[in-house]
Amino acid sequence: MKLILAVVQDKDANRLVDALAEQNFQSTKLSSTGGFLREGNTTLMIGIDDDHVDKALDVIKNNCSQREQMVAPISPMGGNADSYIPKPVKIEVGGATVFVLPIDSFFQF
């Protein structure tokens, strides 16, 4: 048995949960916050048999798209600088960060 932890953007979370449910994969949804952009993320926990991991990863990959987003960089001094006018830069966001962990035992009470 494996535990899949998938960290996805909030924009992709509901679509992904629905797609997982269509394939009979149950998931637990946790709210989380990203460190880089400090935007809302969703972390999904999916307990799954070893032979279904690849199928679940395909569902995640097909429902979590990467896209470009404009962000204003932080002041080079780390705070507000009156003379610093940030020029927005384009970065790639979205997709999924996925961890597949081995599970020694599973209990449901």
HELIX and SHEET records of a PDB file:
HELIX    1   1 ASP A   10  GLU A   22  1                                  13    
HELIX    2   2 ASP A   50  HIS A   52  5                                   3    
HELIX    3   3 VAL A   53  ASN A   63  1                                  11    
SHEET    1   A 4 THR A  28  THR A  33  0                                        
SHEET    2   A 4 GLY A  40  ILE A  48 -1                                        
SHEET    3   A 4 LYS A   2  GLN A   9 -1                                        
SHEET    4   A 4 ALA A  96  PRO A 102 -1                                        
SHEET    1   B 2 GLN A  66  VAL A  71  0                                        
SHEET    2   B 2 VAL A  89  GLY A  94 -1                                        
END                                                                             
